[in-house]
């Protein structure tokens, strides 16, 4: 019986990287995201946590999803509420969506429900049935107590 030592996959992957792909301390420069792909024919119902990018080619039903990116592929269906940065809809979204950065409804995409986004792009053929709210790019500022006092004095004069 012979024992062979093998390198761990992470070490082997590092060994294949070019020196330009690494920081000076040997860590990879690329930050690979936590991506979940729900393939065609797969139906998931429940909670999804700690995912950065969700790609729906099958069906996903959830009460609430928080992620950086949501991609609903042609033939895919998402049902529920989503709080994300960027959304691309080529399939069907039934529910509520908040896209803090951008929302793109592709030619084969359908959005049934309410959505809020900063930037909206709807390709020819894309459908939206519901309410769309455009989020402001200027943050709301609170009036300080001094400003309120000054305004009260001006109005009394």
ABEGO torsion letter per residue (X at the ends): XBBBBBBBAAAAAAAABBAAABBAAGBBABBBBBBBBBBBGBBBBEBBBGBABBBBABBBBBABBBBABBBBBBGBBBBEBBBBABBBBABBBBEBBBBAABBBBBAABBBBEBBBBABBBBBBGBBBBEBBBBBBABBBBBBBAAAAAAAAAAAAX
